[in-house]
């Protein structure tokens, strides 16, 4: 058997129309998985084309996963033939880098809804299915901001800290039933996440205060460098890895 082989398994990847999600979807498909490419943007279809042109299996689902009905339907679609194995909660949005004294209600609500509540909806729907299927793997894309307070604003930081708590609780609660749950903690990555906000509204004062911390990052990673870790966590080779918070930031968090 090939290492990291996912043949016969279905994996749902959110935010897979670009960036880390797209790189992950393409990589897991290359290892034999059937991939459900989920995104709020039509670019999901472009990812599917990349996969199928290379001989892989994928289908696109376009919708807002922060709607609980959409999230439940996405998991149902992923398990249409009873082979759902993996869920990668990658979709996310950035905040405006404002501290708690300046964060506005809309930014707070949006970050928590997309970065934390949507993964909860998906996991709530997926866990019973994975248990029934005999096990599976959930990978949550947290952030360096899930481990430290000087990487983003209050809203994004709170959402990514919350995702860590959700990861740990799920790992402990369902690990004995064969469902693993781990979190990946990227630093800077070459993605379009900053396009998720109106950059003319950035809190430049607070962002400036974070400047020395950001300057200590060694470099921005390529999406493929995150995808290979996600692939490992989805695979049988990671069978004893559960509840782990794995930094993939080039050593930024070690400083």
Backbone torsions as a table, in degrees:
resi	resn	phi	psi	omega
1	UNK	NA	136.4	178.7
2	UNK	-68.7	146.8	177.8
3	UNK	-64.4	141.8	-179.5
4	UNK	63.8	24.5	-177.0
5	UNK	-67.7	127.3	179.2
6	UNK	-119.2	21.5	-179.2
7	UNK	-58.4	133.6	178.4
8	UNK	84.8	1.9	-178.9
9	UNK	-113.1	148.6	175.5
10	UNK	-108.2	136.5	179.6
11	UNK	-126.2	128.9	174.4
12	UNK	-95.9	126.8	179.0
13	UNK	-123.0	120.7	178.7
14	UNK	-92.9	157.6	-176.3
15	UNK	61.5	33.2	-171.3
16	UNK	-93.0	11.0	177.6
17	UNK	-80.9	-10.1	-179.0
18	UNK	-166.1	174.1	169.7
19	UNK	58.4	-138.9	-177.4
20	UNK	-61.8	-39.3	-179.2
21	UNK	-62.8	-44.4	178.3
22	UNK	-64.1	-46.3	-179.9
23	UNK	-59.8	-38.6	179.2
24	UNK	-67.3	-46.8	-179.3
25	UNK	-59.0	-44.4	-179.7
26	UNK	-64.9	-41.5	-176.8
27	UNK	-69.6	-45.1	-178.4
28	UNK	-69.6	-30.8	175.5
29	UNK	-65.7	-37.5	178.8
30	UNK	-65.1	-20.1	177.6
31	UNK	-96.2	13.6	171.1
32	UNK	102.8	-6.6	-178.4
33	UNK	-73.4	150.3	165.6
34	UNK	-89.5	124.8	-170.4
35	UNK	-111.6	131.1	169.9
36	UNK	-96.0	110.9	-175.6
37	UNK	-91.2	105.3	-175.6
38	UNK	-106.7	135.7	176.9
39	UNK	-163.2	157.1	175.6
40	UNK	-80.8	-13.8	-177.4
41	UNK	-104.5	154.2	178.8
42	UNK	-66.1	-11.3	178.9
43	UNK	-61.6	-14.0	174.1
44	UNK	-55.1	-36.8	-179.1
45	UNK	-66.2	-33.3	177.2
46	UNK	-64.4	-38.4	176.5
47	UNK	-64.7	-42.2	178.1
48	UNK	-59.8	-42.8	179.0
49	UNK	-61.1	-42.0	177.6
50	UNK	-58.2	-41.4	-177.1
51	UNK	-72.3	-48.1	-175.7
52	UNK	-70.4	-32.6	176.8
53	UNK	-63.9	-23.1	179.3
54	UNK	-96.6	8.8	176.5
55	UNK	91.7	5.9	-179.0
56	UNK	-89.6	177.6	-178.9
57	UNK	-114.8	124.4	-179.5
58	UNK	-159.3	154.0	172.8
59	UNK	-142.9	150.5	-176.2
60	UNK	-99.4	143.2	170.0
61	UNK	-130.0	116.3	-178.8
62	UNK	-104.1	122.8	-179.9
63	UNK	176.2	172.2	-177.3
64	UNK	-94.5	104.0	-176.1
65	UNK	-71.9	-6.3	174.5
66	UNK	-82.2	-0.4	169.5
67	UNK	-91.2	118.7	-175.1
68	UNK	-59.4	-31.4	178.6
69	UNK	-68.8	-39.1	177.9
70	UNK	-66.1	-42.5	179.9
71	UNK	-61.5	-45.7	-179.8
72	UNK	-64.0	-40.3	179.5
73	UNK	-65.7	-36.4	179.0
74	UNK	-62.6	-43.3	178.2
75	UNK	-67.4	-39.9	177.3
76	UNK	-60.6	-41.7	177.6
77	UNK	-63.4	-42.7	-179.7
78	UNK	-63.4	-25.0	-178.9
79	UNK	-107.1	23.5	-175.7
80	UNK	-56.6	-34.3	178.9
81	UNK	-110.5	18.5	174.7
82	UNK	75.1	21.8	-175.4
83	UNK	-116.9	13.2	-179.4
84	UNK	-60.1	126.7	-179.8
85	UNK	-124.2	-39.7	-172.1
86	UNK	-128.3	147.9	173.1
87	UNK	-133.0	123.1	177.3
88	UNK	-112.9	107.8	178.6
89	UNK	-87.4	87.7	-174.9
90	UNK	-105.2	-27.7	-175.6
91	UNK	-58.3	137.8	179.5
92	UNK	-166.1	162.5	177.2
93	UNK	-130.9	155.7	178.9
94	UNK	-92.6	162.3	173.0
95	UNK	-101.3	-166.5	-176.9
96	UNK	-99.2	13.1	179.3
97	UNK	66.1	22.9	178.7
98	UNK	-84.7	141.8	171.5
99	UNK	-73.2	174.5	-172.5
100	UNK	-63.5	-27.3	-179.2
101	UNK	-74.9	-12.1	-177.7
102	UNK	-123.6	-4.5	-176.9
103	UNK	-67.1	135.1	179.3
104	UNK	-91.8	158.1	-174.9
105	UNK	-59.3	-41.4	-175.5
106	UNK	-65.5	-41.5	179.5
107	UNK	-66.6	-43.9	178.7
108	UNK	-58.7	-50.2	-177.3
109	UNK	-62.8	-42.1	-177.5
110	UNK	-65.4	-45.6	-179.7
111	UNK	-63.2	-45.6	-179.7
112	UNK	-67.6	-37.5	-178.0
113	UNK	-67.5	-44.9	-175.0
114	UNK	-85.8	-40.2	-174.1
115	UNK	-84.1	-20.9	-175.8
116	UNK	-127.6	-50.3	-176.7
117	UNK	-68.5	-40.9	178.6
118	UNK	-61.1	-46.5	174.0
119	UNK	-57.7	-37.6	177.8
120	UNK	-62.4	-45.0	178.4
121	UNK	-57.2	-45.9	-177.8
122	UNK	-66.5	-42.3	179.8
123	UNK	-68.2	-38.3	178.1
124	UNK	-58.9	-39.5	178.6
125	UNK	-78.1	-34.7	-172.8
126	UNK	-79.2	-38.7	-172.5
127	UNK	-57.0	-48.4	179.2
128	UNK	-60.6	-35.3	178.7
129	UNK	-67.2	-44.5	179.9
130	UNK	-63.7	-40.3	177.2
131	UNK	-61.3	-46.1	-179.8
132	UNK	-63.7	-33.1	-179.0
133	UNK	-79.7	-2.9	178.6
134	UNK	97.6	5.2	177.2
135	UNK	133.8	174.9	-179.9
136	UNK	171.5	-175.6	-174.5
137	UNK	-137.0	131.2	174.8
138	UNK	-113.5	131.7	176.5
139	UNK	-121.7	120.3	178.9
140	UNK	-103.2	130.0	179.1
141	UNK	-88.9	96.7	175.9
142	UNK	-87.2	-131.0	-173.7
143	UNK	-174.1	162.4	168.3
144	UNK	-55.4	-28.8	178.2
145	UNK	-70.9	-9.4	173.5
146	UNK	-84.0	-9.8	-178.8
147	UNK	-115.2	-17.0	-174.4
148	UNK	-141.1	163.8	-176.7
149	UNK	-100.9	4.5	-173.2
150	UNK	-121.9	35.4	179.7
151	UNK	-114.7	-19.8	-177.3
152	UNK	-157.7	-166.0	177.0
153	UNK	-84.8	-178.9	-175.1
154	UNK	-63.7	-40.3	-175.2
155	UNK	-68.7	-49.9	179.8
156	UNK	-63.7	-43.4	-179.3
157	UNK	-60.7	-45.2	179.6
158	UNK	-63.9	-40.4	-178.3
159	UNK	-65.4	-39.2	-178.0
160	UNK	-77.7	-32.2	170.5
161	UNK	-63.1	-41.6	178.9
162	UNK	-62.0	-37.5	179.7
163	UNK	-65.5	-32.2	175.4
164	UNK	-64.9	-43.8	177.9
165	UNK	-61.7	-41.1	178.1
166	UNK	-63.8	-39.7	178.7
167	UNK	-62.2	-50.2	-176.2
168	UNK	-64.5	-43.4	-179.3
169	UNK	-64.0	-41.3	179.9
170	UNK	-66.3	-42.0	179.7
171	UNK	-59.7	-46.6	-177.1
172	UNK	-70.2	-40.6	-174.4
173	UNK	-71.4	-37.9	-171.0
174	UNK	-114.3	-1.2	179.3
175	UNK	-57.7	-39.0	-179.4
176	UNK	-67.9	-14.0	178.7
177	UNK	-100.8	8.3	175.1
178	UNK	93.5	5.6	-179.9
179	UNK	-105.5	116.9	177.6
180	UNK	-95.2	150.4	178.6
181	UNK	-144.1	121.4	-178.0
182	UNK	-132.8	161.5	179.2
183	UNK	-124.2	138.3	174.5
184	UNK	-103.1	138.8	-174.5
185	UNK	-119.9	86.0	179.1
186	UNK	-72.9	155.5	165.0
187	UNK	-94.6	-132.5	175.4
188	UNK	-73.0	135.6	179.0
189	UNK	-135.5	144.7	179.8
190	UNK	-76.8	80.7	177.7
191	UNK	-130.2	-178.7	-180.0
192	UNK	-102.8	27.1	-176.2
193	UNK	-61.5	-29.7	179.3
194	UNK	-67.1	-16.8	176.1
195	UNK	-73.4	-8.8	-179.5
196	UNK	-80.5	-2.5	-179.9
197	UNK	-130.3	163.5	172.7
198	UNK	-86.8	102.7	-172.7
199	UNK	-69.8	-12.5	174.9
200	UNK	-72.0	-13.2	-178.6
201	UNK	-104.8	9.6	179.1
202	UNK	-57.2	142.2	173.0
203	UNK	-81.1	87.2	-173.0
204	UNK	-65.3	-29.1	179.3
205	UNK	-66.1	-48.2	179.7
206	UNK	-69.3	-38.2	177.1
207	UNK	-60.8	-39.4	178.3
208	UNK	-63.5	-35.4	178.9
209	UNK	-67.6	-26.2	178.2
210	UNK	-84.9	-7.8	-175.1
211	UNK	-50.5	-48.6	180.0
212	UNK	-60.7	-34.7	178.0
213	UNK	-68.2	-45.9	179.8
214	UNK	-64.1	-35.7	-179.5
215	UNK	-66.4	-20.0	-179.1
216	UNK	-80.5	-10.1	176.2
217	UNK	-67.0	138.6	-176.0
218	UNK	-70.6	-42.3	-179.6
219	UNK	-171.6	168.3	170.9
220	UNK	-86.6	137.5	-179.8
221	UNK	-81.2	161.1	169.7
222	UNK	-86.5	146.6	178.3
223	UNK	-52.6	-36.2	179.9
224	UNK	-60.2	-29.1	-179.0
225	UNK	-71.2	-25.3	173.7
226	UNK	-83.0	-38.4	-176.0
227	UNK	-61.4	-37.3	-177.2
228	UNK	-66.9	-32.7	175.7
229	UNK	-69.7	-41.5	177.3
230	UNK	-60.1	-43.7	178.1
231	UNK	-56.8	-46.6	178.3
232	UNK	-57.9	-45.8	-177.1
233	UNK	-66.8	-27.1	176.7
234	UNK	-76.9	-23.0	-168.7
235	UNK	-85.1	166.1	176.4
236	UNK	-65.7	-23.4	178.9
237	UNK	-64.8	-18.5	178.5
238	UNK	-101.6	27.3	-172.5
239	UNK	-60.1	-24.2	-179.5
240	UNK	-104.6	10.6	179.4
241	UNK	-101.2	109.6	-176.7
242	UNK	-148.1	129.9	-179.0
243	UNK	78.2	15.3	-177.4
244	UNK	-84.6	144.9	173.5
245	UNK	-114.4	105.3	-169.4
246	UNK	-109.9	113.7	176.2
247	UNK	-71.7	133.4	174.5
248	UNK	-131.9	71.8	-169.8
249	UNK	-135.2	18.7	178.1
250	UNK	69.1	13.7	-179.6
251	UNK	97.9	5.3	-178.1
252	UNK	-57.7	-45.6	-177.4
253	UNK	-72.0	-10.6	179.9
254	UNK	-81.5	-13.3	-177.0
255	UNK	-82.5	NA	NA
